[in-house]
Each structure stands twice: as structure tokens, then as C-alpha cells.
Amino acid sequence: MKLTKEEQINQRRNLVLQLHSKGMSQEKIAEVLKPDVLQISQKTVSRDIQWLKDNAVETVVQGQRKDLAFEWELVNTNLHMLRAKAWALMEHAEGNPKEGIHPNTALIKDLFSIIQSINADIMKHRSIGDIVTAATIKYSQSVVEVRGNQIQEIVEVTTNTTTAPALTEQQEQEQQND
């Protein structure tokens, strides 16, 4: 099954995004994709990355919201599960003197650091949700403004075309009365 030009571009951009998300430079991405059928240059990679940045909010708004929200929820759940597991391990590492189990101070220290990192990640994750929400709202407001301007233009054009003959008819009646 042959892909359309648009489908080919979308596939290429998805590959570029995947490689870029792994921290690869534009040059490295072009190098990785050159042996493939794509044969793309660093300039094409650069344009694709710019397109992905320019269209990120629109992508989220245009159908990706559900997927993004689901992925966000998965990450959120995973972070909370990791934190719960880290705390369970911490409680075990603290030992139980009544049962003759002594604290493992090295493990406690490491787990404390991990729990702090997970807590920070949870807070970062929550702020990312706020940023995405704010960007989506800003984009939606700009769309509403554009649509409002388009409607206003249509109203003005319609009003001008319907009032012009009415004024002409009114002028004719005045002329007949004179």
C-alpha cells in the first residue's frame, strides 16, 4: 500500500520527534535516517522540528487531547505508585527492633533521596498539566477571536449589500416626492 505524500511527511516527522525526544541533535537524526529510504538532510530535520514546535498546541487541541490526557494520567499514576513503593521499602529498611531487624541506614538514605525526587517529579508533572491547559486555552481563545472576526466581516459584507439597495430605493422615493 503506497502512502500519500502527506502520510510520508507525517511518518518522517514522527521519526524525527522520536529521535529528538531521545536527545539526538539534528545532525545525528539526519545521520540515523539517511541510510533509510528517507534520505533526509539536516535542513529537513530542522524544518520538521520547527514545524513540530509551531504546531504542538494545535496538535494537542486537534484530537490529541484525549491521548495526552490519558498519557498524563498514566504518568501521574506511575509516579504515585513509585512513591508508594518507595515508602513501603523505606518502612522495611527502617527495620523493627522488636523483631530484631535493624535499620539499614544506607538504604534509608538512598530511598529518602529517591522519594524526594519522585515528589519533585510529581510537582513538575502537575505543572506541565497546567502549562498544557494554559496553552490550550490560549490557542482556543485565538481561534475564537479569528472566528469572531470572520463572522463580523460576513455581517459587514451582508449588511453593506442589503442596505445599499435600500438606501438607493429610499433616495428614489425622495426624488419622486420632490
C-alpha positions as CSV (number, residue, x, y, z in Angstrom):
1,M,0.0,0.0,0.0
2,K,1.5,3.2,-1.2
3,L,1.5,6.2,1.2
4,T,0.4,9.7,0.2
5,K,2.9,12.5,0.3
6,E,1.2,13.8,3.5
7,E,1.4,10.4,5.2
8,Q,5.1,10.1,4.3
9,I,5.8,13.6,5.8
10,N,3.8,12.7,8.9
11,Q,5.8,9.4,9.3
12,R,9.1,11.3,8.8
13,R,8.1,13.9,11.4
14,N,7.1,11.2,13.9
15,L,10.5,9.6,13.4
16,V,12.2,12.9,13.9
17,L,10.2,13.6,17.0
18,Q,11.0,10.2,18.5
19,L,14.7,10.6,17.8
20,H,14.7,14.2,19.0
21,S,13.0,13.2,22.2
22,K,15.9,10.8,22.9
23,G,18.2,13.9,22.9
24,M,19.7,13.4,19.4
25,S,21.0,16.5,17.6
26,Q,19.6,17.4,14.2
27,E,22.8,16.3,12.6
28,K,22.6,12.9,14.4
29,I,18.9,12.5,13.4
30,A,19.8,13.1,9.7
31,E,22.7,10.7,10.0
32,V,20.4,8.0,11.5
33,L,17.7,8.5,8.9
34,K,19.9,8.8,5.9
35,P,20.7,5.1,5.4
36,D,16.9,4.5,5.5
37,V,14.7,5.2,2.4
38,L,14.1,8.7,3.7
39,Q,17.5,10.2,2.7
40,I,16.8,13.5,4.6
41,S,19.2,16.3,5.3
42,Q,19.8,18.2,8.5
43,K,17.9,21.1,7.0
44,T,14.8,18.9,6.6
45,V,15.2,17.7,10.2
46,S,15.5,21.3,11.3
47,R,12.3,22.3,9.4
48,D,10.5,19.3,10.8
49,I,11.4,20.2,14.4
50,Q,10.3,23.8,13.8
51,W,7.0,22.5,12.3
52,L,6.5,20.2,15.3
53,K,7.2,23.2,17.7
54,D,4.9,25.5,15.8
55,N,2.1,23.0,15.6
56,A,2.5,21.5,19.1
57,V,-0.5,23.3,20.6
58,E,-2.7,22.8,17.6
59,T,-1.8,19.1,17.7
60,V,-2.9,18.9,21.3
61,V,-6.1,20.7,20.6
62,Q,-6.9,18.9,17.3
63,G,-7.6,15.4,18.6
64,Q,-4.6,14.7,20.7
65,R,-6.2,16.0,23.9
66,K,-7.7,12.6,24.8
67,D,-4.4,10.8,24.2
68,L,-2.4,13.4,26.0
69,A,-4.8,13.4,29.0
70,F,-4.6,9.6,29.1
71,E,-0.8,9.6,28.9
72,W,-0.6,12.3,31.6
73,E,-2.9,10.2,33.8
74,L,-0.7,7.1,33.2
75,V,2.5,9.0,34.2
76,N,0.7,10.5,37.2
77,T,-0.4,7.1,38.3
78,N,3.0,5.6,37.8
79,L,4.7,8.3,39.8
80,H,2.3,7.8,42.7
81,M,2.7,4.0,42.6
82,L,6.5,4.5,42.6
83,R,6.3,6.8,45.6
84,A,4.1,4.3,47.5
85,K,6.5,1.5,46.7
86,A,9.5,3.7,47.8
87,W,7.7,4.4,51.1
88,A,7.0,0.7,51.6
89,L,10.6,-0.1,51.1
90,M,11.6,2.8,53.4
91,E,9.4,1.3,56.2
92,H,11.0,-2.1,55.6
93,A,14.5,-0.5,55.6
94,E,13.8,1.2,58.9
95,G,13.6,-2.2,60.5
96,N,11.7,-3.4,63.5
97,P,13.7,-3.6,66.7
98,K,11.0,-5.7,68.4
99,E,11.6,-8.4,65.8
100,G,15.4,-7.9,65.8
101,I,15.5,-6.3,62.4
102,H,18.0,-3.4,62.4
103,P,17.7,-0.3,60.3
104,N,19.6,-0.2,57.0
105,T,20.9,3.4,57.1
106,A,22.5,3.3,53.7
107,L,19.2,2.1,52.1
108,I,17.2,4.6,54.1
109,K,19.4,7.4,52.8
110,D,19.1,6.3,49.2
111,L,15.3,5.8,49.5
112,F,14.9,9.2,51.0
113,S,16.7,10.8,48.1
114,I,14.5,8.8,45.6
115,I,11.3,9.8,47.4
116,Q,12.3,13.4,47.3
117,S,13.0,13.1,43.5
118,I,9.6,11.4,43.0
119,N,7.9,14.2,44.9
120,A,9.6,16.8,42.8
121,D,8.7,14.8,39.6
122,I,5.0,14.8,40.7
123,M,5.1,18.5,41.2
124,K,6.7,19.1,37.8
125,H,4.2,16.7,36.2
126,R,1.3,18.7,37.7
127,S,2.8,22.0,36.4
128,I,3.1,20.5,32.9
129,G,-0.6,19.7,33.0
130,D,-1.2,23.4,33.9
131,I,1.0,24.6,31.1
132,V,-0.7,22.4,28.5
133,T,-4.1,23.6,29.8
134,A,-3.0,27.2,29.6
135,A,-1.6,26.8,26.1
136,T,-4.8,25.0,25.0
137,I,-6.9,27.8,26.4
138,K,-4.7,30.5,24.7
139,Y,-5.0,28.6,21.4
140,S,-8.8,28.3,21.8
141,Q,-9.1,32.0,22.6
142,S,-7.2,32.9,19.4
143,V,-9.4,30.5,17.4
144,V,-12.5,32.2,18.9
145,E,-11.1,35.6,18.0
146,V,-10.3,34.6,14.4
147,R,-13.8,33.1,14.0
148,G,-15.4,36.2,15.6
149,N,-13.6,38.4,13.1
150,Q,-14.7,36.2,10.2
151,I,-18.3,36.4,11.4
152,Q,-18.0,40.2,11.8
153,E,-16.6,40.5,8.2
154,I,-19.5,38.4,6.9
155,V,-22.0,40.5,8.8
156,E,-20.5,43.7,7.5
157,V,-20.5,42.5,3.9
158,T,-24.0,41.2,4.2
159,T,-25.2,44.5,5.8
160,N,-23.5,46.6,3.1
161,T,-25.0,44.6,0.3
162,T,-28.5,44.7,1.8
163,T,-28.5,48.3,3.0
164,A,-27.1,49.7,-0.2
165,P,-30.2,48.9,-2.3
166,A,-32.4,50.1,0.5
167,L,-30.7,53.4,0.5
168,T,-31.0,53.6,-3.2
169,E,-34.7,52.9,-3.1
170,Q,-35.1,55.5,-0.3
171,Q,-33.3,58.0,-2.4
172,E,-35.6,57.2,-5.4
173,Q,-38.7,57.8,-3.2
174,E,-37.3,61.2,-2.1
175,Q,-36.6,62.1,-5.6
176,Q,-40.1,61.2,-6.7
177,N,-41.6,63.3,-3.8
178,D,-39.6,66.3,-4.9
